[in-house]
Amino acid sequence: MIVLRVNGEDRQVDVPPDMPLLWVLRDIVGLTGTKFGCGIAQCGACTVHLDGKPVRSCQLAVSAVGDRAVTTIEGIGATPEGTKVQQAWLALDVVQCGYCQSGQIMSAAALLARTPHPSDADIDAAMSGNICRCGTYVRIREAIHQAATGTPAGLQVIVDGSPA
């Protein structure tokens, strides 16, 4: 048995130690918000936090988690940064197909936790490992700026017609 601390709750799982954390979260724990994308830790869809740091869960063996806290997309809204990011994502209609967005939100929340007022370069560097096949990168960057400042970003005028 392996004990994981997921979104503030201890979970006992009876799984092989080399099972990827992604599959433990999705298939054993039942938290399906974290997505399988590429399986080789390149696309970012499977991003979760370990002690607040973004990691790719598709390549992380569950035995490597140890006593570190796991936060998934289902739990990120309980953090100040996660709440701000989720609100900005909704305000700016960032999502198109939505498949990559849990990983995008997890990476964005981690960025804001370590860099409360990121520059475009900070955002680009932090988000570079997250692929959005719909190409919503401009809205993602604007949403991160909005989450950081608490003020509507300039793109909002384009998205919903309201003044910025």
Contact map, one row per residue, 1 for C-alpha under 8 A:
11100000000111100000000000000000000000000000000000000000000000000000000000000000000000000000000000000000000000000000000000000000000000000000000000000000000000000000
11110000000111100000000000000000000000000000000000000000000000100000000000000000000000000000000000000000000000000000000000000000000000000000000000000000000000000000
11111000011110000000000000000000000000000000000000000000000000000000000000000000000000000000000000000000000000000000000000000000000000000000000000000000000000000000
01111100011110000000000000000000000000000000000000000000000000001111110000000000000000000000000000000000000000000000000000000000000000000000000000000000000000000000
00111111111000000000000000000000000000000000000000000000000000000011110000000000000000000000000000000000000000000000000000000000000000000000000000000000000000000000
00011111111000000000000000000000000000000000000000000000000000000000111100000000000000000000000000000000000000000000000000000000000000000000000000000000000000000000
00001111100000000000000000000000000000000000000000000000000000000000111101110000000000000000000000000000000000000000000000000000000000000000000000000000000000000000
00001111110000000000000000000000000000000000000000000000000000000000101000000000000000000000000000000000000000000000000000000000000000000000000000000000000000000000
00001111111000000000000000000000000000000000000000000000000000000000000000000000000000000000000000000000000000000000000000000000000000000000000000000000000000000000
00111101111100000000000000000000000000000000000000000000000000000000000000000000000000000000000000000000000000000000000000000000000000000000000000000000000000000000
00111100111110000000000000001000000000000000000000000000000000000000000000000000000000000000000000000000000000000000000000000000000000000000000000000000000000000000
11110000011111000000000000000000000000000000000000000000000000000000000000000000000000000000000000000000000000000000000000000000000000000000000000000000000000000000
11110000001111100000000100011000000000000000000000000000000000000000000000000000000000000000000000000000000000000000000000000000000000000000000000000000000000000000
11000000000111110000000000000000000000000000000000000000000000000000000000000000000000000000000000000000000000000000000000000000000000000000000000000000000000000000
11000000000011111010000100000000000000000000000000000000000000000000000000000000000000000000000000000000000000000000000000000000000000000000000000000000000000000000
00000000000001111110000000000000000000000000000000000000000000000000000000000000000000000000000000000000000000000000000000000000000000000000000000000000000000000000
00000000000000111110000000000000000000000000000000000000000011100000000000000000000000000000000000000000000000000000000000000000000000000000000000000000000000000000
00000000000000011111000000000000000000000000000000000000000011100000000000000000000000000000000000000000000000000000000000000000000000000000000000000000000000000000
00000000000000111111101100000000000000000000000000000000000011100000000000000000000000000000000000000000000000000000000000000000000000000000000000000000000000000000
00000000000000000111111100000000000000000000000000000000111111000000000000000000000000000000000000000000000000000000000000000000000000000000000000000000000000000000
00000000000000000011111110000000000000000000000000000000111111000000000000000000000000000000000000000000000000000000000000000000000000000000000000000000000000000000
00000000000000000001111111000000011100000000010000000000111100000000000000000000000000000000000000000000000000000000000000000000000000000000000000000000000000000000
00000000000000000011111111110000000000000000000000000000010000000000000000000000000000000000000000000000000000000000000000000000000000000000000000000000000000000000
00000000000010100011111111111000000000000000000000000000000001000000000000000000000000000000000000000000000000000000000000000000000000000000000000000000000000000000
00000000000000000000111111111111010000000000000000000000000000000000000000000000000000000000000000000000000000000000000000000000000000000000000000000000000000000000
00000000000000000000011111111111110000000000000000000000000000000000000000000000000000000000000000000000000000000000000000000000000000000000000000000000000000000000
00000000000000000000001111111111000000000000000000000000000000000000000000000000000000000000000000000000000000000000000000000000000000000000000000000000000000000000
00000000000010000000001111111100000000000000000000000000000000000000000000000000000000000000000000000000000000000000000000000000000000000000000000000000000000000000
00000000001010000000000111111110000000000000000000000000000000000000000000000000000000000000000000000000000000000000000000000000000000000000000000000000000000000000
00000000000000000000000011111111000000000000000000000000000000000000000000000000000000000000000000000000000000000000000000000000000000000000000000000000000000000000
00000000000000000000000011101111110000000000000000000000000000000000000001000000000000000000000000000000000000000000000000000000000000000000000000000000000000000000
00000000000000000000000011100111111000000000000000000000000000000000000000000000000000000000000000000000000000000000000000000000000000000000000000000000000000000000
00000000000000000000000001000011111000000000000000000000000000000000000111000000000000000000000000000100000000000000000000000000000000000000000000000000000000000000
00000000000000000000010011000011111100000000111100000000000000000000000110000000000000000000000000000110000000000000000000000000000000000000000000000000000000000000
00000000000000000000010000000001111110000000110000000000000000000000000000000000000000000000000000110110000000000000000000000000000000000000000000000000000000000000
00000000000000000000010000000000011111100000110000000000010000000000000000000000000000000000000000000000000000000000000000000000000000000000000000000000000000000000
00000000000000000000000000000000001111100011110000000000000000000000000000000000000000000000000000010000000000000000000000000000000000000000000000000000000000000000
00000000000000000000000000000000000111111110000000000000000000000000000000000000000000000000000000000000000000000000000000000000000000000000000000000000000000000000
00000000000000000000000000000000000111111100000000000000011000000000000000000000000000000000000000000000000000000000000000000000000000000000000000000000000000000000
00000000000000000000000000000000000001111110000000000000011000000000000000000000000000000000000000000000000000000000000000000000000000000000000000000000000000000000
00000000000000000000000000000000000001111111010000000001111000000000000000000000000000000000000000000000000000000000000000000000000000000000000000000000000000000000
00000000000000000000000000000000000001111111000000000000000000000000000000000000000000000000000000000000000000000000000000000000110000000000000000000000000000000000
00000000000000000000000000000000000011011111110000000000000000000000000000000000000000000000000000000000000000000000000000000000111000000000000000000000000000000000
00000000000000000000000000000000000010001111111000000001000000000000000000000000000000000000000000010011000000000000000000000000111000000000000000000000000000000000
00000000000000000000000000000000011110000011111000000000000000000000000000000000000000000000000000111111000000000000000000000000011000000000000000000000000000000000
00000000000000000000010000000000011110001011111100000001110000000000000000000000000000000000000000000110000000000000000000000000000000000000000000000000000000000000
00000000000000000000000000000000010000000001111110000111100000000000000100000000000000000000000000000111011000000000000000000000000000000000000000000000000000000000
00000000000000000000000000000000010000000000011111001111100000000000011110000000000000000000000000000010010000000000000000000000000000000000000000000000000000000000
00000000000000000000000000000000000000000000001111111110000000000000111100000000000000000000000000000000010001000000000000000000000000000000000000000000000000000000
00000000000000000000000000000000000000000000000111111110000000001001111000000000000000000000000000000000000000000000000000000000000000000000000000000000000000000000
00000000000000000000000000000000000000000000000011111000000000000001111000000000000000000000000000000000000000000000000000000000000000000000000000000000000000000000
00000000000000000000000000000000000000000000000011111100000000000000101000000000000000000000000000000000000001000000000000000000000000000000000000000000000000000000
00000000000000000000000000000000000000000000000111111110000000000000000000000000000000000000000000000000000001000000000000000000000000000000000000000000000000000000
00000000000000000000000000000000000000000000001111011111000000000000000000000000000000000000000000000000011001000000000000000000000000000000000000000000000000000000
00000000000000000000000000000000000000000000001111001111100100000000000000000000000000000000000000000000000000000000000000000000000000000000000000000000000000000000
00000000000000000000000000000000000000001001011100000111111100000000000000000000000000000000000000000000000000000000000000000000000000000000000000000000000000000000
00000000000000000001110000000000000000001000011100000011111110000000000000000000000000000000000000000000000000000000000000000000000000000000000000000000000000000000
00000000000000000001111000000000000100111000010000000001111100000000000000000000000000000000000000000000000000000000000000000000000000000000000000000000000000000000
00000000000000000001110000000000000000111000000000000001111110000000000000000000000000000000000000000000000000000000000000000000000000000000000000000000000000000000
00000000000000000001110000000000000000000000000000000011111111011000000000000000000000000000000000000000000000000000000000000000000000000000000000000000000000000000
00000000000000001111100000000000000000000000000000000000101111111000000000000000000000000000000000000000000000000000000000000000000000000000000000000000000000000000
00000000000000001111100100000000000000000000000000000000000111111100000000000000000000000000000000000000000000000000000000000000000000000000000000000000000000000000
01000000000000001110000000000000000000000000000000000000000011111100000000000000000000000000000000000000000000000000000000000000000000000000000000000000000000000000
00000000000000000000000000000000000000000000000000000000000111111100000000000000000000000000000000000000000000000000000000000000000000000000000000000000000000000000
00010000000000000000000000000000000000000000000001000000000111111111000000000000000000000000000000000000000000000000000000000000000000000000000000000000000000000000
00010000000000000000000000000000000000000000000000000000000001111111000000000000000000000000000000000000000000000000000000000000000000000000000000000000000000000000
00011000000000000000000000000000000000000000000000000000000000001111100000000000000000000000000000000000000000000000000000000000000000000000000000000000000000000000
00011000000000000000000000000000000000000000000001100000000000001111110000000000000000000000000000000000000000000000000000000000000000000000000000000000000000000000
00011111000000000000000000000000000000000000000011110000000000000011111000000000000000000000000000000000000000000000000000000000000000000000000000000000000000000000
00011110000000000000000000000000000000000000000111100000000000000001111100000000000000000000000000000000000000000000000000000000000000000000000000000000000000000000
00000111000000000000000000000000000000000000000111110000000000000000111111110000000000000000000000000000000000000000000000000000000000000000000000000000000000000000
00000110000000000000000000000000110000000000001110000000000000000000011111110000000000000000000000000000010000000000000000000000000000000000000000000000000000000000
00000000000000000000000000000000110000000000000100000000000000000000001111111000000000000000000000000110110000000000000000000000000000000000000000000000000000000000
00000010000000000000000000000010100000000000000000000000000000000000001111111000000000000000000000000000000000000000000000000000000000000000000000000000000000000000
00000010000000000000000000000000000000000000000000000000000000000000001111111110000000000000000000000000000000000000000000000000000000000000000000000000000000000000
00000010000000000000000000000000000000000000000000000000000000000000001111111110011000000000000000000000010010000000000000000000000000000000000000000000000000000000
00000000000000000000000000000000000000000000000000000000000000000000000011111111111001000000000000000000000000000000000000000000000000000000000000000000000000000000
00000000000000000000000000000000000000000000000000000000000000000000000000111111011000000000000000000000000000000000000000000000000000000000000000000000000000000000
00000000000000000000000000000000000000000000000000000000000000000000000000111111111000000000000000000000000000000000000000000000000000000000000000000000000000000000
00000000000000000000000000000000000000000000000000000000000000000000000000001111111100000000000000000000000000000000000000000000000000000000000000000000000000000000
00000000000000000000000000000000000000000000000000000000000000000000000000001011111110000000000000000000000011011000000000000000000000000000000000100000000000000000
00000000000000000000000000000000000000000000000000000000000000000000000000011111111111000000000000000000110010000000000000000000000000000000000000000000000000000000
00000000000000000000000000000000000000000000000000000000000000000000000000011111111111100000000000000000000000000000000000000000000000000000000000000000000000000000
00000000000000000000000000000000000000000000000000000000000000000000000000000001111111110000000000000000000000000000000000000000000000000000000000110100000000000000
00000000000000000000000000000000000000000000000000000000000000000000000000000000111111111000000000000000100110000000000000000000000000000000001100100000000000000000
00000000000000000000000000000000000000000000000000000000000000000000000000001000011111111100000000000000100000000000000000000000000000000000000000000000000000000000
00000000000000000000000000000000000000000000000000000000000000000000000000000000001111111110000000000000000000000000000000000000000000000000000000100000000000000000
00000000000000000000000000000000000000000000000000000000000000000000000000000000000111111111000000000000000000000000000000000000000000000000001101100000000000000000
00000000000000000000000000000000000000000000000000000000000000000000000000000000000011111111111000000000000000000000000000000000000000000001001000000000000000000000
00000000000000000000000000000000000000000000000000000000000000000000000000000000000001111111110000000000000000000000000000000000000000000000000000000000000000000000
00000000000000000000000000000000000000000000000000000000000000000000000000000000000000111111100000000000000000000000000000000000000000000000000000000000000100000000
00000000000000000000000000000000000000000000000000000000000000000000000000000000000000011111110000000000000000000000000000000000000000000010011000000000001100110000
00000000000000000000000000000000000000000000000000000000000000000000000000000000000000001111111100000000000000000000000000000000000000000010000000000000000000100000
00000000000000000000000000000000000000000000000000000000000000000000000000000000000000001101111100000000000000000000000000000000000000010011001000000000000000000000
00000000000000000000000000000000000000000000000000000000000000000000000000000000000000001000111111001000000000000000000000000000000000010000000000000000000000000000
00000000000000000000000000000000000000000000000000000000000000000000000000000000000000000000111111000000000000000000000000000000000001010000000000000000000000000000
00000000000000000000000000000000000000000000000000000000000000000000000000000000000000000000001111100000000000000000000000000000000001000000000000000000000000000000
00000000000000000000000000000000000000000000000000000000000000000000000000000000000000000000001111111100000000000000000000000000000000000000000000000000000000000000
00000000000000000000000000000000001000000000100000000000000000000000000000000000000000000000000011111100000000000000000000000000000000000000000000000000000000000000
00000000000000000000000000000000001010000001100000000000000000000000000000000000000000000000000001111111000000000000000000000000011100000000000000000000000000000000
00000000000000000000000000000000000000000000100000000000000000000000000000000000000000000000001001111111100000000000000000000000000100000000000000000000000000000000
00000000000000000000000000000000111000000000111000000000000000000000000010000000000000000000000001111111110000000000000000000000000000000000000000000000000000000000
00000000000000000000000000000000011000000001111100000000000000000000000010000000000000000000000000011111111000000000000000000000010000000000000000000000000000000000
00000000000000000000000000000000000000000001101000000000000000000000000000000000000000000000000000011111111100000000000000000010010000000000000000000000000000000000
00000000000000000000000000000000000000000000000000000000000000000000000010000000010011000000000000001111111110000000000000000000000000000000000000000000000000000000
00000000000000000000000000000000000000000000001110000100000000000000000110010000010000000000000000000111111111000000000000000000000000000000000000000000000000000000
00000000000000000000000000000000000000000000001000000100000000000000000000000000000000000000000000000011111111100000000000000110010000000000000000000000000000000000
00000000000000000000000000000000000000000000000000000000000000000000000000000000000010000000000000000001111111110000000000100110000000000000000100000000000000000000
00000000000000000000000000000000000000000000000000000000000000000000000000010000110010000000000000000000111111111000000000000000000000000000000000000000000000000000
00000000000000000000000000000000000000000000000010011100000000000000000000000000100000000000000000000000011111111100000000000000000000000000000000000000000000000000
00000000000000000000000000000000000000000000000000000000000000000000000000000000000000000000000000000000001111111111010000100100000000000000000000000000000000000000
00000000000000000000000000000000000000000000000000000000000000000000000000000000100000000000000000000000000111111111110000000000000000000000000100010000000000000000
00000000000000000000000000000000000000000000000000000000000000000000000000000000100000000000000000000000000011111111000000000000000000000000000000000000000000000000
00000000000000000000000000000000000000000000000000000000000000000000000000000000000000000000000000000000000001111111000000000000000000000000000000000000000000000000
00000000000000000000000000000000000000000000000000000000000000000000000000000000000000000000000000000000000000111111110000000000000000000000000000000000000000000000
00000000000000000000000000000000000000000000000000000000000000000000000000000000000000000000000000000000000000111111110000000000000000000000000000010000000000000000
00000000000000000000000000000000000000000000000000000000000000000000000000000000000000000000000000000000000000010011111000000000000000000000000010011000000000000000
00000000000000000000000000000000000000000000000000000000000000000000000000000000000000000000000000000000000000110011111111100000000000000000000010010000000000000000
00000000000000000000000000000000000000000000000000000000000000000000000000000000000000000000000000000000000000000000111111100000000000000000000000000000000000000000
00000000000000000000000000000000000000000000000000000000000000000000000000000000000000000000000000000000000000000000011111110000000000000000100000000000000000000000
00000000000000000000000000000000000000000000000000000000000000000000000000000000000000000000000000000000000000000000011111111000000000000000000000000000000000000000
00000000000000000000000000000000000000000000000000000000000000000000000000000000000000000000000000000000000000000000011111111100000000000000000000000000000000000000
00000000000000000000000000000000000000000000000000000000000000000000000000000000000000000000000000000000000100100000011111111110000000000000100100000000000000000000
00000000000000000000000000000000000000000000000000000000000000000000000000000000000000000000000000000000000000000000000111111111000000000000100000000000000000000000
00000000000000000000000000000000000000000000000000000000000000000000000000000000000000000000000000000000000000000000000011111111000000000000000000000000000000000000
00000000000000000000000000000000000000000000000000000000000000000000000000000000000000000000000000000000001100100000000001111111100000000000000000000000000000000000
00000000000000000000000000000000000000000000000000000000000000000000000000000000000000000000000000000001001100000000000000111111110000000000000000000000000000000000
00000000000000000000000000000000000000000000000000000000000000000000000000000000000000000000000000000000000000000000000000011111111000000000000000000000000000000000
00000000000000000000000000000000000000000111000000000000000000000000000000000000000000000000000000000000000000000000000000000111111000000000000000000000000000000000
00000000000000000000000000000000000000000111100000000000000000000000000000000000000000000000000000010011001000000000000000000011111100000000000000000000000000000000
00000000000000000000000000000000000000000011100000000000000000000000000000000000000000000000000000010000000000000000000000000001111110000000000000000000000000000000
00000000000000000000000000000000000000000000000000000000000000000000000000000000000000000000000000011000000000000000000000000000011111111000000000000000000000000000
00000000000000000000000000000000000000000000000000000000000000000000000000000000000000000000000000000000000000000000000000000000001111100000000000000000000000000000
00000000000000000000000000000000000000000000000000000000000000000000000000000000000000000000000110000000000000000000000000000000000111110000000000000000000000000000
00000000000000000000000000000000000000000000000000000000000000000000000000000000000000000000000000000000000000000000000000000000000111111100000000000000000000000000
00000000000000000000000000000000000000000000000000000000000000000000000000000000000000000000011100000000000000000000000000000000000101111111000000000000000000000000
00000000000000000000000000000000000000000000000000000000000000000000000000000000000000000000000000000000000000000000000000000000000100111111100000000000000000000000
00000000000000000000000000000000000000000000000000000000000000000000000000000000000000000000000000000000000000000000000000000000000000111111110000000000000000000000
00000000000000000000000000000000000000000000000000000000000000000000000000000000000000000001110000000000000000000000000000000000000000011111111000000000001000000000
00000000000000000000000000000000000000000000000000000000000000000000000000000000000000001000010000000000000000000000000000000000000000011111111100000000000000000000
00000000000000000000000000000000000000000000000000000000000000000000000000000000000000000000000000000000000000000000000100110000000000001111111110000000000000000000
00000000000000000000000000000000000000000000000000000000000000000000000000000000000000000001000000000000000000000000000000000000000000000111111111000000111000000000
00000000000000000000000000000000000000000000000000000000000000000000000000000000000010011001010000000000000000000000000000000000000000000011111111100000100000000000
00000000000000000000000000000000000000000000000000000000000000000000000000000000000010010000000000000000000100010000000000100000000000000001111111110000000000000000
00000000000000000000000000000000000000000000000000000000000000000000000000000000000000000000000000000000000000000000110000000000000000000000111111111000100000000000
00000000000000000000000000000000000000000000000000000000000000000000000000000000000000010000000000000000000000000000000000000000000000000000011111111111100000000000
00000000000000000000000000000000000000000000000000000000000000000000000000000000100110110000000000000000000000000000000000000000000000000000001111111110000000000000
00000000000000000000000000000000000000000000000000000000000000000000000000000000000100000000000000000000000000010001110000000000000000000000000111111100000000000000
00000000000000000000000000000000000000000000000000000000000000000000000000000000000000000000000000000000000000000000100000000000000000000000000011111110000000000000
00000000000000000000000000000000000000000000000000000000000000000000000000000000000100000000000000000000000000000000000000000000000000000000000001111111000000000000
00000000000000000000000000000000000000000000000000000000000000000000000000000000000000000000000000000000000000000000000000000000000000000000000001101111100000000000
00000000000000000000000000000000000000000000000000000000000000000000000000000000000000000000000000000000000000000000000000000000000000000000000001000111110100000001
00000000000000000000000000000000000000000000000000000000000000000000000000000000000000000000000000000000000000000000000000000000000000000000011011000011111100000001
00000000000000000000000000000000000000000000000000000000000000000000000000000000000000000000000000000000000000000000000000000000000000000000010000000001111111000001
00000000000000000000000000000000000000000000000000000000000000000000000000000000000000000001000000000000000000000000000000000000000000000010010000000000111111100001
00000000000000000000000000000000000000000000000000000000000000000000000000000000000000000011000000000000000000000000000000000000000000000000000000000001111111111111
00000000000000000000000000000000000000000000000000000000000000000000000000000000000000000000000000000000000000000000000000000000000000000000000000000000011111111111
00000000000000000000000000000000000000000000000000000000000000000000000000000000000000000000000000000000000000000000000000000000000000000000000000000000011111111000
00000000000000000000000000000000000000000000000000000000000000000000000000000000000000000001100000000000000000000000000000000000000000000000000000000000001111111000
00000000000000000000000000000000000000000000000000000000000000000000000000000000000000000001000000000000000000000000000000000000000000000000000000000000000111111100
00000000000000000000000000000000000000000000000000000000000000000000000000000000000000000000000000000000000000000000000000000000000000000000000000000000000111111110
00000000000000000000000000000000000000000000000000000000000000000000000000000000000000000000000000000000000000000000000000000000000000000000000000000000000110011111
00000000000000000000000000000000000000000000000000000000000000000000000000000000000000000000000000000000000000000000000000000000000000000000000000000000000110001111
00000000000000000000000000000000000000000000000000000000000000000000000000000000000000000000000000000000000000000000000000000000000000000000000000000001111110000111
